[in-house]
Amino acid sequence: MFALTVRDRMMIAHSLPHPAFGPAQALHGATFVVELTIRRAELGEEAIVIDIGEATTLLKDALADLDYTNLDEHPELAGTLTTTEALAKLVADRVAGKLPAGVYAGLDVTLREHPDAWATYTREL
């Protein structure tokens, strides 16, 4: 299995209105380093998983309307607990929707909120 990873970042504000989140129930900010890994069982005729520029654009586009926003006010996220895990899935689903069918084996999206804490969502394609 071959894989290519690109990174970007996003800054968001949100609240997590559930008792499990203690002080994070209140509005707060977070900066995420976002990693997108695209997997492919066999390389194409170009001997690459995907062009780095194309992968970078896919990730940037998936983050565009989230970066520098209050996710509590984002219409697509109404009623969603915007946890790191939920955001990783959202980004993965957005990227997967832009990839051609039958070419890639899967993708992983990792959101690193802190050097010692991150979440990953894996999606098979």
All heavy atoms as an XYZ file, in Angstrom:
951
protein
N       0.853     -1.176      0.000
C       0.000      0.000      0.000
C       0.897      1.236      0.000
O       1.831      1.325      0.786
C      -0.890     -0.027      1.234
C      -1.934      1.052      1.307
S      -3.278      0.970      0.133
C      -3.975     -0.630      0.483
N       0.582      2.170     -0.862
C       1.316      3.430     -0.952
C       0.475      4.537     -0.311
O      -0.757      4.463     -0.321
C       1.593      3.796     -2.416
C       2.455      2.794     -3.119
C       1.877      1.737     -3.812
C       3.832      2.904     -3.090
C       2.671      0.802     -4.461
C       4.637      1.977     -3.729
C       4.047      0.927     -4.416
N       1.130      5.552      0.215
C       0.407      6.656      0.849
C       1.163      7.956      0.630
O       2.393      7.968      0.572
C       0.240      6.393      2.339
N       0.401      9.031      0.495
C       0.958     10.378      0.409
C       0.224     11.230      1.431
O      -1.002     11.158      1.534
C       0.758     10.972     -0.987
C       1.244     12.420     -1.069
C       2.682     12.452     -1.525
C       0.350     13.248     -1.923
N       0.966     12.040      2.178
C       0.381     12.894      3.205
C       0.729     14.348      2.941
O       1.885     14.665      2.619
C       0.887     12.490      4.606
O       0.554     11.126      4.839
C       0.268     13.354      5.693
N      -0.272     15.218      3.078
C      -0.068     16.666      3.021
C      -0.673     17.259      4.297
O      -1.530     16.632      4.932
C      -0.695     17.310      1.765
C       0.012     16.816      0.499
C      -2.190     17.047      1.683
N      -0.227     18.473      4.647
C      -0.715     19.115      5.869
C      -1.154     20.541      5.589
O      -0.637     21.209      4.698
C       0.383     19.168      6.943
C       0.743     17.846      7.465
C       1.651     17.817      8.643
N       2.477     18.980      8.931
C       3.301     19.036      9.938
N       3.423     18.015     10.754
N       4.030     20.098     10.156
N      -2.076     21.003      6.420
C      -2.512     22.396      6.432
C      -2.898     22.695      7.874
O      -2.626     21.877      8.754
C      -3.688     22.588      5.467
C      -3.865     24.028      4.995
O      -3.349     24.952      5.662
O      -4.536     24.245      3.974
N      -3.546     23.795      8.106
C      -4.000     24.117      9.445
C      -5.304     24.883      9.341
O      -5.647     25.424      8.305
C      -2.973     24.906     10.231
C      -2.578     26.211      9.582
C      -3.228     27.389     10.273
N      -3.080     28.581      9.470
C      -4.093     29.186      8.859
N      -5.297     28.697      8.895
N      -3.904     30.287      8.184
N      -6.056     24.874     10.438
C      -7.251     25.707     10.523
C      -7.408     26.194     11.950
O      -7.042     25.504     12.899
C      -8.502     24.976     10.038
C      -8.993     23.862     10.904
S     -10.567     23.236     10.256
C     -10.728     21.759     11.264
N      -7.931     27.402     12.057
C      -8.226     28.003     13.357
C      -9.734     28.133     13.442
O     -10.364     28.667     12.525
C      -7.541     29.360     13.483
C      -6.025     29.261     13.450
S      -5.213     30.870     13.450
C      -5.566     31.405     15.106
N     -10.305     27.634     14.532
C     -11.750     27.653     14.679
C     -12.121     28.129     16.085
O     -11.281     28.149     16.987
C     -12.380     26.257     14.404
C     -11.803     25.154     15.338
C     -12.151     25.851     12.965
C     -12.647     24.867     16.527
N     -13.372     28.490     16.237
C     -13.971     28.694     17.546
C     -15.162     27.754     17.609
O     -15.791     27.454     16.585
C     -14.431     30.136     17.715
N     -15.462     27.251     18.782
C     -16.629     26.395     18.968
C     -16.853     26.163     20.446
O     -16.011     26.479     21.279
C     -16.492     25.068     18.220
C     -15.456     24.144     18.761
N     -15.471     22.794     18.557
C     -14.344     24.366     19.521
C     -14.437     22.229     19.145
N     -13.735     23.158     19.729
N     -18.017     25.616     20.739
C     -18.302     25.166     22.098
C     -18.723     23.713     22.003
O     -19.135     23.244     20.931
C     -19.406     26.011     22.740
O     -20.598     25.935     21.975
N     -18.586     23.003     23.084
C     -18.959     21.581     23.127
C     -19.976     21.402     24.258
O     -19.626     21.020     25.377
C     -17.712     20.712     23.336
C     -16.698     20.788     22.201
C     -15.374     20.165     22.610
C     -17.249     20.143     20.947
N     -21.254     21.713     23.972
C     -22.279     21.745     25.020
C     -22.728     20.354     25.472
O     -23.813     19.879     25.144
C     -23.421     22.521     24.357
C     -23.266     22.245     22.901
C     -21.784     22.111     22.671
N     -21.861     19.706     26.212
C     -22.165     18.396     26.797
C     -21.346     18.296     28.084
O     -20.173     18.691     28.101
C     -21.791     17.275     25.823
C     -22.213     15.925     26.289
N     -21.542     15.234     27.268
C     -23.243     15.142     25.900
C     -22.142     14.076     27.468
N     -23.181     14.003     26.651
N     -21.924     17.759     29.135
C     -21.204     17.692     30.413
C     -19.841     16.995     30.346
O     -18.958     17.292     31.146
C     -22.157     16.919     31.331
C     -23.507     17.098     30.730
C     -23.287     17.238     29.244
N     -19.651     16.108     29.390
C     -18.382     15.389     29.281
C     -17.208     16.320     28.992
O     -16.060     15.945     29.211
C     -18.478     14.333     28.175
N     -17.487     17.538     28.530
C     -16.412     18.416     28.082
C     -16.006     19.482     29.086
O     -15.164     20.326     28.780
C     -16.780     19.038     26.734
C     -16.944     17.995     25.672
C     -18.204     17.639     25.217
C     -15.847     17.318     25.161
C     -18.362     16.656     24.265
C     -15.992     16.329     24.211
C     -17.259     15.998     23.759
N     -16.568     19.458     30.278
C     -16.138     20.382     31.327
C     -16.057     21.812     30.833
O     -16.999     22.325     30.246
N     -14.898     22.485     31.029
C     -14.776     23.887     30.644
C     -14.883     24.114     29.130
O     -15.177     25.219     28.698
C     -13.396     24.306     31.150
C     -12.786     23.134     31.812
C     -13.734     21.987     31.742
N     -14.671     23.083     28.325
C     -14.772     23.234     26.869
C     -16.221     23.358     26.411
O     -16.477     23.556     25.226
C     -14.097     22.059     26.164
N     -17.168     23.288     27.366
C     -18.566     23.538     27.004
C     -18.754     24.995     26.579
O     -19.623     25.302     25.779
C     -19.491     23.221     28.176
C     -19.570     21.746     28.498
C     -20.470     21.488     29.674
O     -21.684     21.617     29.562
N     -19.879     21.154     30.820
N     -17.931     25.884     27.109
C     -18.004     27.305     26.765
C     -17.282     27.545     25.439
O     -16.438     26.761     25.006
C     -17.364     28.136     27.872
N     -17.616     28.654     24.815
C     -16.968     29.028     23.558
C     -15.462     29.165     23.772
O     -15.012     29.805     24.728
C     -17.550     30.345     23.050
C     -17.041     30.831     21.695
C     -17.441     29.855     20.590
C     -17.601     32.220     21.401
N     -14.685     28.539     22.904
C     -13.223     28.608     22.987
C     -12.641     28.423     21.590
O     -13.341     28.035     20.664
C     -12.677     27.539     23.944
C     -12.973     26.139     23.513
N     -14.194     25.533     23.715
C     -12.214     25.225     22.872
C     -14.170     24.310     23.221
N     -12.975     24.092     22.699
N     -11.387     28.700     21.450
C     -10.723     28.562     20.159
C      -9.816     27.350     20.130
O      -9.406     26.835     21.171
N      -9.543     26.904     18.926
C      -8.612     25.791     18.733
C      -7.902     25.990     17.398
O      -8.496     26.474     16.437
C      -9.345     24.452     18.745
N      -6.651     25.620     17.374
C      -5.887     25.598     16.134
C      -5.506     24.160     15.867
O      -4.907     23.500     16.721
C      -4.622     26.466     16.239
O      -5.006     27.812     16.532
C      -3.828     26.432     14.942
N      -5.879     23.661     14.709
C      -5.598     22.281     14.335
C      -4.580     22.231     13.211
O      -4.697     22.979     12.235
C      -6.866     21.581     13.821
C      -7.936     21.391     14.852
C      -9.053     22.212     14.872
C      -7.849     20.376     15.794
C     -10.057     22.027     15.813
C      -8.842     20.188     16.736
C      -9.952     21.012     16.742
N      -3.610     21.347     13.333
C      -2.806     20.939     12.190
C      -3.579     19.766     11.585
O      -3.925     18.816     12.282
C      -1.389     20.505     12.613
C      -0.629     19.926     11.422
C      -0.645     21.679     13.217
N      -3.888     19.866     10.302
C      -4.720     18.868      9.631
C      -3.872     18.121      8.616
O      -3.276     18.738      7.723
C      -5.924     19.526      8.929
C      -6.838     18.469      8.324
C      -6.692     20.422      9.895
N      -3.818     16.806      8.769
C      -3.051     15.965      7.857
C      -4.010     15.105      7.046
O      -4.912     14.473      7.603
C      -2.102     15.061      8.633
C      -1.081     15.825      9.434
C      -0.242     14.951     10.340
O      -0.430     13.715     10.356
O       0.605     15.506     11.054
N      -3.800     15.083      5.754
C      -4.568     14.242      4.842
C      -3.622     13.217      4.247
O      -2.622     13.582      3.630
C      -5.184     15.079      3.720
C      -5.755     14.305      2.522
C      -6.948     13.453      2.945
C      -6.138     15.279      1.412
N      -3.924     11.939      4.450
C      -3.159     10.855      3.845
C      -4.074     10.124      2.878
O      -5.164      9.688      3.256
C      -2.637      9.875      4.910
O      -1.785     10.590      5.806
C      -1.863      8.723      4.277
N      -3.646     10.027      1.648
C      -4.394      9.302      0.618
C      -3.635      8.025      0.309
O      -2.416      8.052      0.116
C      -4.583     10.168     -0.644
C      -5.382     11.428     -0.276
C      -5.266      9.377     -1.751
C      -5.547     12.423     -1.409
N      -4.356      6.900      0.286
C      -3.741      5.591      0.077
C      -4.168      5.004     -1.264
O      -5.284      5.190     -1.712
C      -4.139      4.638      1.211
C      -3.538      5.036      2.541
C      -3.947      4.127      3.681
N      -5.273      4.524      4.188
C      -6.391      3.831      4.043
N      -6.383      2.670      3.422
N      -7.517      4.279      4.534
N      -3.238      4.266     -1.852
C      -3.477      3.630     -3.140
C      -2.732      2.293     -3.163
O      -1.561      2.231     -2.788
C      -2.953      4.556     -4.238
C      -3.347      4.199     -5.631
C      -2.971      5.355     -6.552
N      -3.267      5.017     -7.927
C      -3.286      5.886     -8.908
N      -3.013      7.165     -8.667
N      -3.564      5.508    -10.125
N      -3.407      1.238     -3.588
C      -2.799     -0.097     -3.593
C      -1.653     -0.187     -4.595
O      -0.608     -0.770     -4.309
C      -3.846     -1.162     -3.892
N      -1.835      0.389     -5.740
C      -0.811      0.378     -6.788
C      -0.641      1.782     -7.333
O      -1.607      2.545     -7.412
C      -1.217     -0.560     -7.936
C      -1.392     -2.015     -7.523
C      -0.110     -2.672     -7.044
O       0.977     -2.271     -7.502
O      -0.199     -3.567     -6.181
N       0.559      2.119     -7.716
C       0.811      3.432     -8.302
C       0.253      3.491     -9.716
O       0.210      2.487    -10.416
C       2.314      3.722     -8.322
C       3.002      3.784     -6.963
C       4.493      4.055     -7.149
C       2.367      4.830     -6.066
N      -0.147      4.682    -10.115
C      -0.603      4.894    -11.478
C       0.577      4.955    -12.423
O       1.736      4.801    -12.032
N       0.305      5.211    -13.675
C       1.373      5.254    -14.692
C       2.382      6.356    -14.416
O       3.520      6.290    -14.866
C       0.778      5.409    -16.096
C       0.074      6.722    -16.335
C      -0.546      6.829    -17.720
O      -1.307      5.922    -18.095
O      -0.250      7.828    -18.397
N       1.988      7.367    -13.621
C       2.900      8.459    -13.262
C       3.810      8.082    -12.094
O       4.649      8.875    -11.685
C       2.110      9.715    -12.864
C       1.042     10.147    -13.827
C      -0.307      9.457    -13.551
O      -0.397      8.547    -12.696
O      -1.279      9.837    -14.208
N       3.623      6.893    -11.521
C       4.400      6.389    -10.385
C       4.214      7.237     -9.124
O       5.130      7.401     -8.326
C       5.878      6.239    -10.741
N       2.994      7.774     -8.939
C       2.663      8.546     -7.746
C       1.315      8.075     -7.191
O       0.518      7.477     -7.914
C       2.602     10.066     -8.014
C       1.548     10.392     -9.083
C       3.969     10.604     -8.398
C       1.304     11.888     -9.300
N       1.087      8.385     -5.925
C      -0.229      8.138     -5.334
C      -1.199      9.175     -5.879
O      -2.260      8.847     -6.414
C      -0.171      8.203     -3.795
C      -1.567      8.112     -3.187
C       0.728      7.106     -3.245
N      -0.835     10.425     -5.735
C      -1.599     11.575     -6.231
C      -0.619     12.736     -6.285
O       0.333     12.787     -5.510
C      -2.805     11.895     -5.314
C      -3.710     12.982     -5.922
C      -2.357     12.242     -3.906
C      -5.035     13.182     -5.162
N      -0.835     13.655     -7.171
C       0.018     14.834     -7.256
C      -0.057     15.611     -5.941
O      -1.149     15.838     -5.396
C      -0.448     15.712     -8.422
C       0.355     16.982     -8.531
O       1.526     16.906     -8.947
O      -0.187     18.046     -8.166
N       1.082     16.006     -5.408
C       1.120     16.727     -4.138
C       0.312     18.017     -4.210
O      -0.423     18.354     -3.273
C       2.578     17.016     -3.713
C       3.270     15.706     -3.341
C       2.632     18.003     -2.543
C       4.765     15.848     -3.096
N       0.409     18.722     -5.304
C      -0.362     19.958     -5.468
C      -1.855     19.689     -5.462
O      -2.631     20.446     -4.858
N      -2.278     18.619     -6.112
C      -3.701     18.265     -6.136
C      -4.181     17.894     -4.736
O      -5.255     18.320     -4.295
C      -3.944     17.107     -7.095
C      -5.397     16.697     -7.196
C      -5.641     15.542     -8.149
O      -4.697     15.067     -8.806
O      -6.814     15.108     -8.223
N      -3.388     17.103     -4.014
C      -3.762     16.716     -2.649
C      -3.830     17.942     -1.739
O      -4.748     18.062     -0.921
C      -2.769     15.693     -2.101
N      -2.884     18.855     -1.905
C      -2.873     20.073     -1.107
C      -4.122     20.909     -1.374
O      -4.744     21.440     -0.445
C      -1.596     20.892     -1.398
O      -0.459     20.091     -1.059
C      -1.560     22.190     -0.624
N      -4.510     21.021     -2.636
C      -5.718     21.768     -3.005
C      -6.970     21.091     -2.455
O      -7.881     21.769     -1.961
C      -5.803     21.919     -4.530
O      -4.671     22.682     -4.982
C      -7.082     22.628     -4.957
N      -7.035     19.766     -2.521
C      -8.182     19.047     -1.973
C      -8.350     19.353     -0.483
O      -9.469     19.605     -0.007
C      -8.022     17.538     -2.169
C      -8.243     16.997     -3.575
C      -7.736     15.564     -3.681
C      -9.719     17.073     -3.940
N      -7.247     19.346      0.244
C      -7.317     19.622      1.677
C      -7.683     21.075      1.935
O      -8.560     21.372      2.749
C      -5.989     19.263      2.353
C      -5.928     19.503      3.856
C      -7.053     18.765      4.597
C      -4.567     19.092      4.398
N      -7.035     21.984      1.236
C      -7.315     23.415      1.420
C      -8.786     23.709      1.142
O      -9.437     24.434      1.899
C      -6.415     24.237      0.508
C      -6.493     25.734      0.771
C      -5.439     26.496      0.029
C      -4.054     26.257      0.522
N      -3.737     26.548      1.908
N      -9.340     23.127      0.084
C     -10.753     23.335     -0.250
C     -11.674     22.771      0.829
O     -12.706     23.366      1.145
C     -11.092     22.705     -1.605
C     -10.467     23.438     -2.781
O      -9.922     24.550     -2.600
O     -10.502     22.877     -3.897
N     -11.305     21.625      1.398
C     -12.131     21.004      2.443
C     -12.160     21.837      3.717
O     -13.127     21.768      4.490
C     -11.627     19.591      2.749
N     -11.126     22.640      3.939
C     -11.023     23.447      5.154
C     -11.506     24.886      4.971
O     -11.726     25.595      5.961
C      -9.566     23.494      5.636
C      -8.895     22.167      5.955
C      -7.441     22.403      6.352
C      -9.652     21.412      7.024
N     -11.670     25.309      3.729
C     -11.868     26.727      3.415
C     -12.981     27.394      4.205
O     -12.793     28.494      4.744
C     -12.108     26.907      1.915
N     -14.142     26.779      4.310
C     -15.252     27.442      4.991
C     -15.278     27.168      6.499
O     -16.176     27.637      7.197
C     -16.586     27.061      4.355
C     -16.964     25.606      4.589
O     -16.061     24.747      4.667
O     -18.177     25.322      4.681
N     -14.299     26.423      6.993
C     -14.187     26.152      8.426
C     -13.162     27.063      9.089
O     -13.322     27.457     10.253
C     -13.781     24.691      8.662
C     -14.690     23.621      8.051
C     -14.066     22.241      8.227
C     -16.082     23.685      8.636
N     -12.103     27.387      8.364
C     -10.995     28.170      8.904
C     -11.464     29.567      9.314
O     -12.188     30.231      8.575
C      -9.890     28.267      7.843
C      -8.573     28.739      8.396
O      -8.333     28.616      9.619
O      -7.752     29.221      7.587
N     -11.062     29.988     10.498
C     -11.406     31.303     11.051
C     -12.913     31.501     11.205
O     -13.425     32.600     10.992
C     -10.814     32.443     10.209
C      -9.325     32.596     10.382
C      -8.448     32.078      9.437
C      -8.804     33.246     11.492
C      -7.078     32.201      9.598
C      -7.432     33.383     11.657
C      -6.582     32.855     10.699
O      -5.230     32.984     10.868
N     -13.630     30.432     11.554
C     -15.070     30.561     11.766
C     -15.458     30.023     13.139
O     -14.726     29.238     13.744
C     -15.884     29.801     10.703
O     -15.594     28.402     10.788
C     -15.592     30.300      9.299
N     -16.637     30.447     13.571
C     -17.249     29.890     14.765
C     -18.110     28.723     14.289
O     -19.148     28.933     13.653
C     -18.094     30.943     15.483
C     -18.768     30.396     16.723
O     -18.770     29.195     16.974
N     -19.350     31.293     17.500
N     -17.698     27.524     14.567
C     -18.401     26.344     14.077
C     -19.804     26.228     14.669
O     -20.664     25.569     14.077
C     -17.589     25.086     14.365
C     -16.195     25.040     13.734
C     -15.518     23.713     14.049
C     -16.238     25.304     12.243
N     -20.058     26.884     15.792
C     -21.401     26.882     16.372
C     -22.409     27.559     15.441
O     -23.610     27.318     15.542
C     -21.420     27.598     17.723
C     -20.589     26.893     18.782
O     -20.158     25.738     18.558
O     -20.358     27.517     19.836
N     -21.913     28.405     14.552
C     -22.775     29.146     13.626
C     -22.738     28.596     12.203
O     -23.380     29.144     11.312
C     -22.356     30.621     13.623
C     -22.489     31.276     14.987
C     -21.883     32.662     15.046
O     -21.248     33.100     14.058
O     -22.032     33.320     16.100
N     -21.998     27.524     11.978
C     -21.856     26.958     10.635
C     -23.103     26.133     10.310
O     -23.426     25.192     11.027
C     -20.605     26.075     10.575
C     -20.173     25.715      9.205
N     -20.886     24.854      8.399
C     -19.101     26.104      8.479
C     -20.262     24.715      7.255
N     -19.173     25.474      7.273
N     -23.803     26.459      9.214
C     -25.072     25.774      8.921
C     -24.935     24.264      8.722
O     -25.828     23.501      9.112
C     -25.577     26.448      7.646
C     -24.466     27.286      7.140
C     -23.483     27.490      8.249
N     -23.848     23.804      8.174
C     -23.644     22.373      7.945
C     -23.438     21.601      9.256
O     -23.624     20.391      9.302
C     -22.438     22.169      7.023
C     -22.219     20.739      6.572
C     -21.030     20.594      5.635
O     -20.456     21.610      5.194
O     -20.672     19.450      5.332
N     -23.064     22.305     10.315
C     -22.733     21.648     11.572
C     -23.784     21.854     12.662
O     -23.548     21.501     13.820
C     -21.368     22.145     12.057
C     -20.214     21.844     11.102
C     -18.951     22.551     11.543
C     -20.004     20.355     10.983
N     -24.934     22.392     12.303
C     -26.001     22.620     13.279
C     -26.343     21.306     13.987
O     -26.541     20.273     13.358
C     -27.231     23.185     12.595
N     -26.357     21.341     15.301
C     -26.702     20.166     16.085
C     -25.589     19.141     16.221
O     -25.799     18.067     16.772
N     -24.397     19.459     15.743
C     -23.259     18.543     15.794
C     -22.307     18.957     16.907
O     -21.976     20.140     17.024
C     -22.487     18.566     14.450
O     -23.366     18.194     13.402
C     -21.296     17.633     14.469
N     -21.875     18.010     17.704
C     -20.784     18.272     18.636
C     -19.507     18.278     17.794
O     -19.096     17.242     17.266
C     -20.691     17.191     19.710
C     -21.679     17.304     20.858
C     -21.615     16.062     21.739
C     -21.406     18.549     21.681
N     -18.909     19.418     17.624
C     -17.768     19.563     16.722
C     -16.466     19.162     17.415
O     -15.518     19.940     17.532
C     -17.693     20.992     16.164
O     -17.724     21.923     17.256
C     -18.846     21.270     15.216
N     -16.436     17.909     17.835
C     -15.232     17.342     18.443
C     -14.154     17.190     17.384
O     -14.417     17.253     16.175
C     -15.541     15.964     19.045
O     -15.970     15.098     17.991
C     -16.599     16.042     20.137
N     -12.953     16.963     17.839
C     -11.844     16.719     16.914
C     -12.170     15.534     16.008
O     -11.932     15.577     14.799
C     -10.547     16.472     17.710
O     -10.357     17.558     18.622
C      -9.340     16.365     16.800
N     -12.742     14.499     16.578
C     -13.098     13.305     15.803
C     -14.147     13.618     14.737
O     -14.032     13.185     13.584
C     -13.631     12.201     16.733
C     -12.602     11.666     17.709
C     -12.475     12.446     19.009
O     -12.960     13.593     19.116
O     -11.863     11.893     19.950
N     -15.187     14.366     15.127
C     -16.249     14.708     14.176
C     -15.710     15.581     13.041
O     -16.108     15.421     11.878
C     -17.393     15.414     14.895
N     -14.803     16.491     13.362
C     -14.216     17.344     12.328
C     -13.328     16.541     11.387
O     -13.304     16.793     10.176
C     -13.445     18.499     12.961
C     -14.299     19.509     13.721
C     -13.408     20.517     14.444
C     -15.280     20.209     12.794
N     -12.598     15.569     11.914
C     -11.772     14.711     11.062
C     -12.650     13.960     10.061
O     -12.312     13.851      8.870
C     -10.966     13.723     11.911
N     -13.793     13.460     10.503
C     -14.712     12.755      9.605
C     -15.278     13.705      8.548
O     -15.364     13.359      7.365
C     -15.842     12.103     10.379
C     -16.801     11.328      9.469
C     -17.929     10.701     10.239
C     -18.836      9.836      9.390
N     -19.244     10.370      8.099
N     -15.661     14.899      8.956
C     -16.195     15.878      8.012
C     -15.191     16.172      6.902
O     -15.532     16.161      5.714
C     -16.567     17.169      8.750
C     -16.996     18.337      7.859
C     -18.319     18.032      7.164
C     -17.086     19.619      8.678
N     -13.944     16.426      7.283
C     -12.909     16.722      6.283
C     -12.689     15.512      5.381
O     -12.595     15.647      4.151
C     -11.599     17.172      6.968
C     -10.469     17.310      5.954
C     -11.822     18.484      7.722
N     -12.639     14.314      5.951
C     -12.447     13.096      5.151
C     -13.585     12.916      4.161
O     -13.354     12.594      2.983
C     -12.336     11.877      6.064
N     -14.815     13.118      4.594
C     -15.961     12.967      3.698
C     -15.926     13.987      2.574
O     -16.240     13.677      1.420
C     -17.271     13.090      4.480
C     -17.527     11.910      5.404
O     -16.844     10.865      5.268
O     -18.415     12.036      6.272
N     -15.524     15.199      2.891
C     -15.431     16.237      1.856
C     -14.379     15.873      0.811
O     -14.607     16.014     -0.384
C     -15.096     17.587      2.487
C     -16.253     18.217      3.230
C     -15.842     19.518      3.877
N     -16.990     20.264      4.354
C     -16.933     21.522      4.776
N     -15.766     22.160      4.788
N     -18.017     22.141      5.185
N     -13.213     15.426      1.268
C     -12.149     15.053      0.320
C     -12.573     13.845     -0.493
O     -12.414     13.818     -1.724
C     -10.818     14.791      1.056
C      -9.778     14.192      0.108
C     -10.293     16.077      1.683
N     -13.132     12.836      0.156
C     -13.550     11.617     -0.550
C     -14.547     11.935     -1.661
O     -14.519     11.316     -2.728
C     -14.147     10.617      0.434
N     -15.408     12.901     -1.429
C     -16.390     13.292     -2.427
C     -15.793     13.908     -3.675
O     -16.467     14.011     -4.709
N     -14.536     14.325     -3.594
C     -13.854     14.946     -4.747
C     -12.929     13.974     -5.488
O     -12.386     14.313     -6.531
C     -13.026     16.143     -4.273
C     -13.825     17.223     -3.600
C     -14.658     17.981     -4.584
C     -15.373     19.120     -3.884
N     -16.129     19.939     -4.798
N     -12.717     12.773     -4.936
C     -11.800     11.811     -5.558
C     -12.546     10.919     -6.548
O     -13.685     10.526     -6.287
C     -11.140     10.941     -4.485
C     -10.166     11.642     -3.545
C      -9.730     10.697     -2.427
C      -8.963     12.174     -4.313
N     -11.910     10.570     -7.660
C     -12.557      9.671     -8.615
C     -12.736      8.266     -8.023
O     -11.879      7.791     -7.272
C     -11.593      9.653     -9.803
C     -10.275     10.067     -9.245
C     -10.561     10.962     -8.083
N     -13.823      7.647     -8.357
C     -14.124      6.301     -7.845
C     -13.162      5.271     -8.426
O     -12.733      5.378     -9.575
C     -15.566      5.925     -8.182
N     -12.811      4.284     -7.612
C     -12.034      3.148     -8.083
C     -10.541      3.347     -8.222
O      -9.844      2.445     -8.674
N     -10.023      4.491     -7.852
C      -8.589      4.761     -8.014
C      -7.835      4.587     -6.692
O      -6.761      3.992     -6.659
C      -8.355      6.187     -8.565
C      -6.863      6.510     -8.638
C      -9.020      6.341     -9.930
N      -8.418      5.082     -5.613
C      -7.738      5.128     -4.321
C      -8.321      4.089     -3.368
O      -9.499      3.755     -3.437
C      -7.837      6.533     -3.722
C      -7.234      7.562     -4.644
C      -8.033      8.332     -5.487
C      -5.862      7.725     -4.720
C      -7.480      9.250     -6.362
C      -5.290      8.636     -5.588
C      -6.111      9.399     -6.412
O      -5.555     10.287     -7.283
N      -7.478      3.596     -2.473
C      -7.909      2.574     -1.514
C      -8.582      3.187     -0.292
O      -9.460      2.583      0.315
C      -6.712      1.739     -1.068
N      -8.166      4.383      0.081
C      -8.737      5.018      1.255
C      -7.991      6.280      1.605
O      -7.044      6.673      0.913
N      -8.441      6.899      2.688
C      -7.766      8.100      3.153
C      -7.906      8.201      4.658
O      -8.801      7.603      5.263
C      -8.289      9.352      2.454
C      -9.770      9.693      2.561
C     -10.061     10.524      3.792
C     -10.183     10.476      1.328
N      -6.987      8.934      5.239
C      -6.993      9.215      6.669
C      -6.899     10.718      6.842
O      -6.128     11.381      6.139
C      -5.789      8.580      7.377
C      -5.679      7.090      7.138
O      -6.656      6.386      7.419
O      -4.614      6.650      6.678
N      -7.662     11.241      7.785
C      -7.538     12.647      8.162
C      -7.224     12.681      9.649
O      -7.950     12.106     10.462
C      -8.817     13.442      7.847
C      -8.731     14.847      8.436
C      -9.047     13.514      6.340
N      -6.120     13.343      9.982
C      -5.699     13.496     11.364
C      -5.734     14.966     11.721
O      -5.195     15.796     10.983
C      -4.271     12.945     11.560
O      -4.272     11.556     11.239
C      -3.790     13.135     12.994
N      -6.384     15.286     12.833
C      -6.385     16.638     13.368
C      -5.563     16.631     14.642
O      -5.876     15.910     15.584
C      -7.809     17.115     13.674
C      -8.549     17.796     12.527
C      -8.834     16.832     11.410
C      -9.794     18.462     13.027
N      -4.505     17.422     14.643
C      -3.626     17.538     15.812
C      -3.944     18.851     16.504
O      -3.689     19.921     15.964
C      -2.163     17.483     15.387
C      -1.802     16.154     14.755
C      -0.327     16.099     14.346
N      -0.046     14.880     13.612
C       0.255     13.712     14.169
N       0.323     13.619     15.490
N       0.485     12.645     13.428
N      -4.536     18.728     17.686
C      -4.909     19.912     18.449
C      -3.782     20.333     19.385
O      -3.714     21.476     19.822
C      -6.176     19.625     19.250
C      -6.727     20.826     19.955
C      -8.090     20.584     20.575
O      -8.618     19.469     20.485
O      -8.613     21.536     21.160
N      -2.901     19.406     19.654
C      -1.831     19.619     20.620
C      -0.747     18.601     20.264
O      -1.056     17.533     19.734
C      -2.414     19.346     22.023
C      -1.456     19.536     23.126
N      -0.561     18.576     23.511
C      -1.261     20.590     23.955
C       0.149     19.022     24.525
N      -0.250     20.232     24.812
N       0.518     18.881     20.544
C       1.558     17.894     20.213
C       1.339     16.520     20.846
O       1.825     15.518     20.347
C       2.841     18.544     20.745
C       2.565     19.998     20.731
C       1.096     20.134     21.055
N       0.570     16.492     21.935
C       0.345     15.230     22.632
C      -1.066     14.688     22.469
O      -1.424     13.711     23.130
C       0.640     15.404     24.126
C       2.095     15.773     24.380
O       2.966     15.311     23.612
O       2.352     16.536     25.329
N      -1.894     15.316     21.608
C      -3.280     14.867     21.460
C      -3.767     15.088     20.036
O      -3.673     16.196     19.510
C      -4.177     15.613     22.432
N      -4.289     14.027     19.429
C      -4.834     14.121     18.079
C      -5.858     13.024     17.863
O      -5.947     12.078     18.622
C      -3.737     14.054     17.019
C      -2.896     12.814     17.045
C      -3.143     11.631     16.402
C      -1.664     12.629     17.745
N      -2.142     10.732     16.659
C      -1.218     11.317     17.484
C      -0.896     13.450     18.571
C      -0.045     10.805     18.017
C       0.269     12.929     19.096
C       0.691     11.623     18.816
N      -6.641     13.203     16.793
C      -7.648     12.210     16.422
C      -7.557     11.972     14.925
O      -7.251     12.891     14.158
C      -9.051     12.693     16.789
N      -7.836     10.744     14.528
C      -7.782     10.366     13.112
C      -9.074      9.678     12.721
O      -9.621      8.888     13.485
C      -6.600      9.397     12.853
O      -5.387     10.065     13.203
C      -6.539      8.968     11.392
N      -9.547      9.991     11.531
C     -10.669      9.273     10.931
C     -10.154      8.591      9.675
O      -9.505      9.217      8.833
C     -11.831     10.230     10.578
C     -12.978      9.496      9.948
C     -13.866      8.762     10.730
C     -13.190      9.514      8.576
C     -14.920      8.065     10.169
C     -14.241      8.837      8.009
C     -15.118      8.120      8.803
O     -16.151      7.429      8.238
N     -10.413      7.290      9.564
C     -10.008      6.503      8.398
C     -11.227      6.163      7.572
O     -12.233      5.703      8.114
C      -9.301      5.206      8.844
O      -8.131      5.576      9.572
C      -8.923      4.336      7.664
N     -11.134      6.417      6.294
C     -12.243      6.127      5.381
C     -11.725      5.245      4.250
O     -10.782      5.606      3.552
C     -12.831      7.410      4.839
C     -13.991      7.160      3.889
C     -14.636      8.426      3.446
N     -15.517      8.105      2.338
C     -16.643      8.716      2.090
N     -17.038      9.697      2.860
N     -17.369      8.380      1.046
N     -12.350      4.106      4.086
C     -12.025      3.236      2.952
C     -12.797      3.741      1.732
O     -13.919      4.219      1.849
C     -12.409      1.794      3.250
C     -11.722      1.225      4.501
C     -10.209      1.286      4.474
O      -9.618      1.044      3.403
O      -9.617      1.591      5.520
N     -12.199      3.643      0.580
C     -12.849      4.108     -0.644
C     -13.150      2.933     -1.568
O     -12.577      1.890     -1.484
C     -11.965      5.133     -1.357
C     -11.650      6.388     -0.549
C     -10.673      7.265     -1.298
C     -12.930      7.174     -0.285
